[in-house]
């Protein structure tokens, strides 16, 4: 079994303080769930709309614990070779050809040679399991992967071990901290959810988003930050293809600062709307609703 390392956090307040220092301002629910996931040694499943800070939470968690962040980006068609490991077939073929040119070794010897560490291409899951240093494994947008990938994740998250037929079973020497994210585009299996603690994230309240903006763009005038947050929340209330994310709110704040603007009036919104809305139809709708024409 993987070694049970000392907890990363001493209390919920410690989580909040250290995540804040890493640039992520958690509310009480986030801080509490992160603390419990750490103490119980459970993977953390974070679910919510795109742009609510799920991936940023994993990055901040790695930063504030001094851990290496290893990311598995999920997508349709992701298979075991891309998630776990594969063999370097070209290099294996060259070794076989070289052995034949040297007079030919027996097949058993060649087989043992080409299925060794030198020819193994480690992908994110295997890399995270084999690390002996503090590690945060981010399995990003899990809902985009095929259902078959969940079976692989179940083995990894249950025992933190994987079986490579040619090498045997590899068990984690040190259990990584695991964060899975999901945009809820499909329902994840109950078996996978049972192995995790669950955290639902939505867009922050106006007050909290203002705090985030002023902490990340401290030179922005508080009054302008208020205007910005109100406008972003109004945009999220529209039926858009893609609502502005928290990171896009921060981009807009930085944009206004770089342009030397002190108010988010109609001309300012009209000239900078592309920072937060990336579809022409969304910009047209926003312009009509916010009367920017």
C-alpha positions, -999 to +999 in steps of 0.1 A: +000+000+000+012+036-006+029+053+023+005+075+043+024+108+044+018+136+069-012+158+062-005+189+042-028+212+063-032+216+100-068+231+099-094+245+077-081+280+085-046+268+073-061+257+040-078+291+035-046+310+045-023+290+022-046+289-008-051+326-005-013+331-004-011+311-036-036+335-053-068+314-048-094+328-025-115+299-011-148+302+007-156+281+037-170+251+017-140+249-005-115+252+024-133+226+044-136+201+015-099+205+006-090+199+043-111+167+045-097+154+012-062+159+026-069+143+060-089+113+046-065+107+017-094+109-008-094+122-043-113+154-047-139+156-075-147+193-084-177+198-106-192+229-121-196+251-152-165+259-172-146+290-159-155+286-122-119+280-111-117+242-109-084+238-126-070+269-107-078+252-074-056+222-083-028+246-094-031+266-062-031+233-042+001+222-058+017+257-053+008+260-016+020+225-007+052+226-027+040+198-049+047+190-086+015+193-107+010+165-132-020+170-155-039+145-174-061+164-199-091+143-208-107+143-242-129+120-263-107+091-276-082+092-248-069+057-243-047+038-218-016+045-239-020+082-236-032+082-200-009+055-184+020+043-205+031+030-239+062+013-254+086+031-276+080+009-306+104+026-329+132+023-304+123-013-298+125-021-335+159-005-338+172-026-309+158-058-325+174-049-358+207-041-340+207-075-322+201-093-355+230-074-371+252-085-343+246-122-350+212-125-333+205-131-297+178-155-287+143-141-286+139-144-248+169-122-242+158-097-268+123-097-254+135-090-218+157-062-232+132-043-252+105-045-225+127-027-199+126+007-185+147+022-213+118+017-237+089+026-214+071+059-222+055+070-189+022+091-193+006+112-165-010+085-144+020+063-142+043+093-137+023+104-108+022+070-092+059+065-095+070+098-080+084+098-045+082+136-041+049+155-032+026+154-062-008+168-072-024+147-100-049+168-119-073+147-140-089+176-159-123+175-176-129+139-167-164+140-182-149+145-217-132+111-215-149+079-227-166+057-201-138+030-206-113+054-192-132+055-159-124+018-155-087+027-156-092+055-131-110+032-107-080+009-105-056+038-101-077+056-075-086+025-055-052+011-049-028+036-065-013+009-085-011-002-121-002-034-137+022-035-167+022-071-180+058-070-190+070-054-157+044-065-131+024-044-107+037-009-098+024+005-065+028+041-055+055+047-029+039+079-020+002+086-026-004+117-048-030+143-040-057+138-067-080+164-081-106+155-108-126+182-125-158+179-145-179+204-164-209+180-159-214+174-197-221+138-188-228+119-155-197+102-141-202+067-128-213+061-092-183+039-087-159+067-095-178+092-073-177+068-044-140+070-043-140+108-041-150+137-020-173+160-040-172+197-043-196+217-065-183+250-077-204+278-093-195+314-101-186+333-070-208+359-053-203+395-064-184+403-032-161+374-035-154+380-072-146+416-063-121+403-037-105+380-063-102+409-088-086+432-063-062+405-050-050+396-085-051+431-100-044+452-069-038+485-088-073+485-101-095+512-085-121+496-062-149+516-079-139+502-113-137+467-098-173+471-087-184+482-122-165+453-138-180+427-115-215+440-120-211+440-158-197+404-158-225+392-137-250+409-161-233+391-190-236+357-172-273+364-169-277+364-206-282+332-227-247+332-242-227+304-259-199+309-234-203+329-202-173+349-190-150+328-167-133+342-136-100+342-155-116+363-182-129+387-155-093+391-144-082+396-180-107+424-184-096+440-152-060+439-164-071+453-198-088+483-183-057+489-162-034+487-192-056+511-211-056+536-183-094+536-181-111+547-149-146+538-157-164+510-176-186+532-197-202+522-231-172+531-252-149+512-229-172+481-230-176+483-268-139+484-274-129+457-249-158+432-251-137+408-270-116+401-239-145+383-222-168+373-251-153+351-277-183+344-300-196+370-324-232+361-315-225+366-278-210+401-285-241+410-306-265+398-279-245+416-252-244+448-272-282+447-276-289+439-240-264+463-226-274+490-252-239+494-266-251+500-302 
